[in-house]
Amino acid sequence: MLNFWKKDISPSGPVEFLVAGLGNPGRQYEGTRHNAGFMALDAIAAKNHTEIKRIKFKGVIGECRLGGMRTLLLKPSTFMNLSGQSVQEAMQFYKLPPERVLILFDDINLEPGKLRIRRKGSDGGHNGMKNIIYLSGSDQFPRIKLGVGQKPHPDYNLADWVLSRFSEQEREALDTAFQNAAAASELIAKGEIDRAMSLYN
């Protein structure tokens, strides 16, 4: 017997907004500093009772309503340096301008737990963001940079550092940052990026 009272929680209508969290696929990269974008996207999915598990656009996706907008959550599976392939494919499919595509990624110039929200700008030396800007031909993407901490000393290999894991103390600070990133994402989806900046930067 059909249950006509069952509420359909899946969003309807066309996708209006995209949130891409950047990272590297594979178990060996789980929980590393370079995967902070994936971790923040997981926090958004959890808050909105959705799962990121369908394979599409050279990545894994989920859908939810964010700030009233039907939103695609995307984790590229292309490895960090080719993130733009996945993001660009999803943008073209849904005909989304860069202003409606929010990118979440790690920043070694910020302490763990800190966020920096920007309306647009350069890649800041981040290879994932660099590839997105290069393939799309635009730097007009709103973004949330997630602090993962600086190298312990200048001679420390950068690749080793971003692929290292967080301490327990850092993880506590990050959990708060991920919740703040989820709240900021809702405001940005609604077009309230100035408010998101004033509350969470």
C-alpha positions in Angstrom: 0.0 0.0 0.0 1.4 3.4 -0.9 2.0 5.9 1.9 0.7 9.2 0.6 1.7 10.9 3.8 5.4 10.2 3.4 7.2 13.5 3.0 9.6 13.6 0.0 12.7 15.4 1.4 14.6 15.3 -1.9 14.8 18.7 -3.5 12.8 19.3 -6.6 13.4 21.7 -9.6 16.7 22.6 -11.3 19.9 22.8 -9.4 20.5 26.5 -8.6 23.7 26.4 -6.5 26.8 24.2 -6.3 29.1 23.6 -3.3 32.4 21.8 -4.2 34.7 20.6 -1.4 38.2 20.0 -2.6 40.4 17.0 -1.6 42.1 13.8 -2.8 40.0 10.6 -3.1 41.2 7.4 -1.5 41.4 6.1 2.1 45.1 7.0 2.4 44.1 10.7 2.2 41.2 10.7 4.6 41.5 13.1 7.4 44.6 14.9 6.0 45.0 18.6 5.9 44.6 18.8 2.1 41.2 17.2 2.5 39.7 19.9 4.7 37.3 20.8 1.9 35.9 17.2 1.8 35.5 17.3 5.5 33.6 20.6 5.5 31.3 19.3 2.7 30.6 16.2 4.9 29.5 18.6 7.7 27.1 20.4 5.3 25.7 17.1 4.1 25.2 15.9 7.7 23.5 19.1 8.8 21.1 18.8 5.9 20.4 15.0 6.3 21.9 14.0 2.9 24.6 11.7 1.7 27.4 12.3 -0.9 27.6 9.0 -2.6 26.2 9.1 -6.2 28.9 9.1 -8.9 28.7 11.9 -11.5 30.7 14.7 -12.9 34.0 12.9 -12.3 33.2 13.0 -8.6 30.6 12.0 -6.0 27.5 14.1 -5.4 24.6 14.6 -3.1 21.7 17.1 -3.1 20.0 19.2 -0.5 18.3 22.5 0.0 20.7 25.2 1.2 19.4 28.6 2.0 16.2 27.7 0.1 18.2 26.8 -3.0 18.3 23.4 -4.6 22.0 22.7 -4.1 24.5 20.1 -5.5 27.2 19.0 -3.1 30.3 17.8 -5.1 33.5 16.0 -4.1 35.8 15.8 -7.2 37.4 12.4 -7.6 40.1 13.8 -10.0 42.7 14.4 -7.4 43.4 17.9 -6.2 45.4 19.3 -9.1 42.6 18.5 -11.6 39.6 19.6 -9.5 38.5 21.9 -12.2 37.6 19.0 -14.5 34.8 17.9 -12.1 33.6 21.4 -11.1 33.5 22.6 -14.7 31.5 19.6 -15.9 28.9 20.1 -13.2 28.7 23.9 -13.9 28.2 23.3 -17.6 25.5 20.7 -17.0 23.4 23.0 -14.8 24.5 26.2 -16.6 25.7 27.8 -13.4 27.8 31.0 -13.4 30.9 31.0 -11.1 29.0 33.3 -8.7 26.7 30.4 -7.9 29.5 27.9 -7.2 31.0 27.9 -3.7 34.5 26.3 -3.3 35.7 24.9 0.0 39.4 24.3 0.4 42.4 24.2 2.8 44.6 27.2 3.6 48.0 26.7 5.3 48.2 30.5 6.1 45.3 30.2 8.6 45.3 28.4 11.9 43.1 25.3 12.3 39.6 26.5 13.2 39.8 29.8 11.3 37.8 30.5 8.2 38.4 33.1 5.5 35.4 33.8 3.3 36.0 35.6 0.0 33.6 36.8 -2.8 36.2 36.1 -5.5 40.0 36.3 -6.1 43.2 34.6 -7.2 44.0 30.9 -6.4 46.3 32.0 -3.5 48.8 29.3 -4.5 46.3 26.5 -4.1 46.5 24.0 -6.9 42.9 22.8 -6.8 41.6 26.4 -7.0 44.2 27.2 -9.7 42.8 24.4 -11.9 39.2 25.6 -11.4 40.1 29.1 -12.4 42.2 28.0 -15.4 39.5 25.6 -16.8 36.6 28.0 -16.2 38.4 31.1 -17.3 37.0 33.0 -14.2 38.1 33.9 -10.7 34.6 35.0 -9.7 34.0 32.0 -7.4 33.0 32.7 -3.8 35.1 30.5 -1.5 35.6 29.5 2.1 39.2 28.9 3.0 39.7 26.5 5.9 42.7 26.9 8.1 44.9 23.9 8.4 48.0 25.5 10.0 51.4 26.5 8.8 54.4 24.1 8.3 56.2 23.5 11.7 59.4 25.0 10.2 60.3 26.5 6.8 62.4 23.5 5.6 59.4 21.1 6.1 58.3 19.6 2.8 55.0 21.3 1.9 53.6 18.1 0.2 54.3 16.1 3.3 52.7 18.8 5.5 49.4 19.0 3.6 49.2 15.2 3.5 49.7 14.9 7.3 46.9 14.4 9.7 45.5 16.7 12.4 46.2 16.4 16.1 43.3 15.8 18.4 43.4 19.4 19.6 43.4 20.7 16.0 40.4 18.4 15.2 38.4 20.0 18.0 39.0 23.4 16.5 38.2 22.1 13.0 34.9 20.6 14.0 33.7 24.1 15.1 35.1 25.5 11.8 33.2 23.0 9.8 29.9 23.8 11.5 30.6 27.5 10.9 31.4 26.7 7.2 28.1 24.9 6.9 26.2 27.9 8.4 28.2 30.3 6.2 27.4 28.2 3.1 23.6 28.7 3.7 24.0 32.4 3.9 26.1 32.5 0.7 23.5 30.4 -1.1 20.9 33.0 -0.1 23.1 35.8 -1.5 24.2 37.0 1.9 27.9 36.7 1.6 28.6 40.0 3.3 26.8 38.7 6.4 28.7 35.4 6.2 32.0 37.3 6.1 31.0 39.5 9.1 29.9 36.6 11.2 32.6 34.0 10.3 35.8 35.6 9.0 
